[in-house]
């Protein structure tokens, strides 16, 4: 839905998008409501995660990191999948609408943020449970590699060239990079790993978690999803304004050059 909105409203008229952002910012009534819902979700998560949810039998209070670690990991996965889908829609549709490229770029930026949170929270959790911040474990190593891959994707987006050139090279890389996600997810089962297997999405369907802990985890996923959507909407609108400013600057430079020649 985010991509459709962007492609319809921003990709075709960048100048109008730039003027709108300059005059009123990137916020609308819908995004304000979305942001408010995200704040309520985060507050709800903090209350349940720190207050109402019980401590774990084995990990004690350190289990509360779960409510940040797991939602941030799943949202990073979602963000990178959205980047790949938006890149495919740009690459394979005849219109080659830049709106899809902006959605891909915005989603990747937010995904890198969430993946960074995943790594930091995982390191803290590892220090409390394993006694060290980092082990070259299969899950940790593949996750770090995924993080570096998408940092590289963002670097590729920053290379020179036209908007269409940026979109084409970024789309190809995004479609290749998303193939790492299944490797990261299944690394625990493919190799002998210190990292525990899935607690909720188990292949046998047996969820071994206290009901209130499971509910708190669900609240975290909902809150982080709302935050992700809010960030992506604002970021893609900013990217549209930046593209429009680049185009306007190029037009002014060409006009000045023609005036000099004339």
N, C-alpha and C positions, 0 to 999 in steps of 0.2 A: 504493500500500500504506500509506503514511503517513496519507493521508486517511481510508482505511477504518478504520484503527486509532483515529484520533482520533474520528471520527464515532461509532464503536461504544462507546468507553470514556469519552469526556469530555463529549460534547455533551448527553447525556441526564441526567447526574447531576453538575452543577457543584459541589455541596456536597461530595460524596465526593471529587471531584478536588482541591478546595481543601484538605480535610483530609489527603489523601495527600501533597500537595506540602508542606504545613506540617510534617508529621511526618517525611518521608524525603527531601524535595527532589524534583527532577524526574528523577533518575537511576534506572535499573533495570539489571539484569544485561545486558540486550540493548543498552542505550545505552552502557554501559561498554565492552562489546566493540566496538561501533561506533566509539566514541571512540578506543579503542586501535588499531583498524584504520586510522582516519584519521591518527593520529600516526605509525604505521609508514609509511603512504603518503607523508606529508609528508617524513619522514626519508629515505626511499628517493628521493624526488624531489630533495631537496637534494644527496644523494650523487651521483646521476647528472647532475643539472643543472649542478653546480659542478665535479665531478671527472671523470666518465667520458665525458660527451658532448663531442664535438669542437667547436672554434670554427668559425664560418662563414668561408667563403672571402672574402666581401666585408665582412660586418659584424663579423667577428672575435669578440671576447668578448662584445660587446653582445647577441649573439643569444640569450644565456642568459636574458634577460628574457622571451623567448618562452614559456618553461616556466611562467611565472606569468601573463603577459598573456593568452594564448589560453585556458587552462583557466578563468580567472576570467570572461572574456567569455562563454564557452559556458555556464558555470554561472549567470551572470546571466540569460541567455536562458532557461535551464531553469527558474529560480526564477520568472520572470515568467509563463512558460507555465503552471506549476503554480498560480500565483495565479489565473490566468484560469480554468483547469479547475475548481479548487475553488470559485471564485466562481460559475461556471455550475452546478455541482452544488448549491450552496446555493440559487441563485435559481430553478432550474427543477424541483427535486424537491419533492414535496408536503410532506415533513417539515420543510424549511427548517432543517436541523440546524446549529446554530451551530458545531459542530466543523469543518465545511467552511470557515466564515468565519475561524476561528482559523488553520487551515492556510494559507489565502490570506494572512492578515496576516503570519504567521510567515515564509512563503516570500518575501513582498515585502520584509520587513526584511532577510533574508539576501541577497536579490537586489540590494538597494541597496548592501549592503556589498561584494559581489563586483563590482558595476558601478563603485563607487568605486575599488577596487583596479585594475580595468581602465583607468580614466582615468588614475590616477597612474602605473601602469607604462607606459602608452602615452606619456605625456608624457616620462618619463625616456628611453624608447626613441627617441622623436622627437628629443629633444635630442642624443642620440648619433649618430643617422643623418641627420637633417635640419638639425641645428644650432640648432633652436629648440624650446621646450617645447610650443608650441601653434600650430597653423594652423587657420584657419576652413575646413578641408577637409570634404568631404561626409560621410565616415565619422566624423570627430571631432565634427562639429556635430550630426549625428543621434544619435550616442551620448550626447552631453551632454544633448540634449533628452530622450532616453529616461530618463536618470538623473533629471532634474528632474521628469519626469512621475510617476515612482514615489515620489519624495520628496513630491510633492503628494498622491499616493494615501495615503501614510502620514499626512499632515496631515489628510486627509478622515476617516480612521479615528479621529482624535483629537477630532473635533467632538462636541458634546453629543448627547444622545438615548439611546434604549434600545439594547440589544444588537442587536435585530432591525433597527432603523433604521440603525444603523452598518453592519450586514451588507448591507442592501439597497443603500444608496448606494455602498458600497465595491465591491460586486459589479458594478454597472453601470459604474463607472469602470474596473475591472480588465479587463472585456471590451472596452472601447474602447482602453485603453492598450496591450494586447498586440498590436494591429494595427500598432504602430510597429516591432516587431521585424523583419518582412520588409523594411521600408524601410531600417533600419539595415544589415541583412545584405547587401542588394543595392545599397547606395548606391555601392559601389566600381565596379560595372558600369553603374549608371544615369547617373552623372556622372563626369567626369574627376577622378580622385582621386589624391592623393599616396600614400595608403595602398595597400599591395600587395594583390593579389587573394588569394583563399584558396589556401593552400599544400597543405592536405590534402584538403578536400572540394571538389575542382575539378570543374567540369561534365564535363570530358573524362576524369576518372578518373586522370589522370597525376599521381602524387605525386612532386614533385621535392624530396626531402629524404633526407638520410643516414639509414640504417637505425637507428643508435643514437640519433640526434636524434628520429626518429619514435617510437621506443620510449619515450624520456624524456618526450616530449609526452603519450603515452598514459598513462604513470604519473602525470603531473600531473593529467590529466583524472579518472582514477580516484580519486586522493587528494583532489582538491577536491570530487568528488561525494560521497565518504564524509563529508567535513567538512560539506558542505551538509546532508546527511540528518541528521547529528548535531545541528547547530544548529537545524534546523527542528523536530525532535522535542522538544528541550528548550524552545524558544521557545513552541510551541503549548501545551505543558503549563503554562507560566507564564501564558500568556494565559487559559487555562481557569481557573486559580486566581484571576487578577485579576477575571474575570467573576463568579466565585462570591463573592469578597469584596465586590464591588459589590452583588450581589443580597442578601447577608447584611446589609450595612449598610443597604440600603433597607428590608429587613424589620424591622430593629431600630428604624429611624426611624419606620416606620408603627406599630409596636407602642407606642413611646413616645408617639406622638401620640394613639393610641386611649386610652392610660392617662390622659393629661392630660384628654381629653374626658370620660372616665368619672369 
